[in-house]
Amino acid sequence: MSVVPQLVVHRDKELMAQAAAARLITKVVDAQAARGHASVVLTGGRNGNGLLAALAEAPARDAVDWSRLDLWWGDERFLPEGDPERNVTQARKALLDSVPLDPSRVHAMPASDGAYGRDVDAAAAAYAAELAAAAGPQDHGPVPVFDVLMLGVGPDTHVASLFPELPAVRETERTVVGVHGAPKPPPVRVTLTLPAIRSAREVWLLAAGEDKAEAAAIALSGAGEIQAPAAGAYGRGRTLWLLDAAAASKLPRALYPPASA
């Protein structure tokens, strides 16, 4: 059962990134206070990296116990380790290299020059196994219950590497799959599936810029998840759309309170 999404609209992408970073710090600190640890799924792309860069600059970042934070990824470009196009490479540059994380809690997706070679399906299966190993009895499933799972929304409504109409968005059993023939480069990727995404306590969808306005309008208008994958991304307890004014420009004002702009 989907959770009715909440929308927060900020004036511009810089303010959106700063506010989202502050929101994430609060969520992680609260989770660590309640359970001793927290888990977050990162997203790449312009908005995901903008949030991480804002987090790196946030004075409150030191409130987080970085050694008790598990980091996962929603998807990854299946490229060699250290490739500048890999989400994990960009995340390290934006934030991860500047905070005292426990390396064993940073769960990067496999690279194309790693243990599985060019076999993206084997790499996906290995990441699924890593998720399953991290899931405890309290999680009641094959993945840990993430505190926050973040997703950038593409202009075509894709999230992670779940593209409209392609096989990965139709997956209902596996938690991680290899993607072949993605419509944006590189064509080969690893991605969480909708069932894995929906295991999160909270799912945050990030969209900034005029090029995301149509996608946000489609995904929030009741579109089906096969045609608009962003419409199928929701959390167990909360689904939050974080937008800037440009990305929200084609949404009916009734969808969000004037005060949030």
Secondary structure, DSSP 4 states (H G I P E B T S, - for coil): -PPPPEEEEESSHHHHHHHHHHHHHHHHHHHHHHHS-EEEEE--HHHHHHHHHHHHH-GGGGGS-GGGEEEEESEEE---TT-TTSHHHHHHHHTGGGS---GGGB-PPPPTTSTTTT-HHHHHHHHHHHHHHH--GGG-SSS---SEEEEE--TTS-BTTB-TTSGGGG--S-SEEEE-S-SSSSS-EEEE-HHHHTTSSEEEEEE-SGGGHHHHHHHTTT--TTT-GGGG---SSEEEEEEETTTTTTS-GGGS-GGG-
